[in-house]
Amino acid sequence: MTYCIGIKLKAGLVALCDTRITSGHETTTARKYTIYEKGDQHIFLMTSGLRSVRDKTLTYFSEILNDKLDSFNKLYEVVNALGDQIKRVAAEDKLSLAEGGLDFNINTIVGGQLVGDKEHKLYMLYPQGNWIEVGEGTHFCIIGNSGYGTPILRRTLSSDSSIRFALKTAFLSFDSTRVSANDVGYPIDVMIYEKGSDKIKVKRFQEGDLHYISKLWGDELTQAVSAIPEDWVDRILDE
């Protein structure tokens, strides 16, 4: 499984993805993001799903971007091009995968800004090649193991949140997933694209780098639960 999150704020874009890959009893690590930058064109993408589908799709897609990145004016055009390559791979491999008992599965988060975009953009693509734009009503999207880390995001994030606050929340969302699912884990890769920036910043963190944050968060949760009023609990315990 995978954990990848993209967050859109007024201040910019925040993205985080894990690197764990589980195949049977074997666990390895691999980078799950790709960055394309040229001049004023800035794009990152993260993927989850079947590894063979991902690799083939990104190979086709990278050839297009390497040759034609300058010809794209808005990010949705790039997203459409990626959707076309997903459909191409589906036409080539979906039937044979099904015959082998495997689902055609790839989900993608694409973020960034091209010269024709009025602001930074964030999109999520589905295995059918269709997409949604993130930011209207919901400020984030998760692909992969999305169940455990969603509550903290829904309770805390808004479009006015700072880059720093959003990154902390994204990490705590990942950490909640990590402790609940053994197929999500370190290292993690973080990407930041600040509004008006000329660069997507990238940093990898190992477990040792952030262990103290995980412990602090666990301690704070324990204290918060202990501080919750208990009069309602007494109603059953005192019967």
Secondary structure, DSSP 8 states (H G I E B T S, - for coil): --EEEEEEETTEEEEEEE-EEEETTEEEE---EEEEEETTEEEEEEEEE-HHHHHHHHHHHHHHHHHHGGG--SHHHHHHHHHHHHHHHHHHHHHHHHHTT----EEEEEEEE-TT-SS-EEEEE-TTS-EEETTSS--EEEEES-TTTHHHHHHH--TT--HHHHHHHHHHHHHHHHTT-TT--S-EEEEEEETT-SS-EEEEE-HHHHHHHHHHHHHHHHHHHHHS--HHHHHHHT-
